């Protein structure tokens, strides 16, 4: 990545001028794309995720503050988060085939994996469904979710962990699913 001294000026201009944002895009696009492509190993997916990086950067740019960290590092952090979110969503989608039994039946056999996950999600509380949807389907980070739900990121992490555990138990067909184990 070729960070240039005028980045600070260009970033400040881009916060109010789309043309200046285009100049940042031109300057950093290839570096961000190659970083993502190396991580995901798929050209089309890398293109999609790179587009998502630039969409998120454009939305977040008005809140960007220069704190002595290069603008490119900020973009890489966004890219890393988007790649991580992609892989989390993939793990959730692939979770069911490795579960084993769902309500006494082998999931590798006749059960439609997506319908199992869909049913398990639908059986969760509205709160659990919301936090799982924000994280896995909307691709939001815990920090972004904390803004949406008006709570701390620590609370988001805990709620997400508990919701995933309840989802796992529902998918596995556990009889102990609710709030308290006892």
Buried (B, 14 or more C-beta within 10 A) or exposed (E): BEBEEEBEEBBEBBEEEEEBBEBBBEBBBEBBBEBBBEBBEEEEBBEBBBEBBBEBBBEEBEEBEEEEEBBBEBBBEBBBBBBEBBEEBEEBEEBBEEBEEBEEEEBEEEBEBEEBBEBBBEBBEEEBBBBBEBBBEEBBBBEBBBEEBEEEBEBBEEBBEBBBEBBBBBBBBEEEBEEEEE
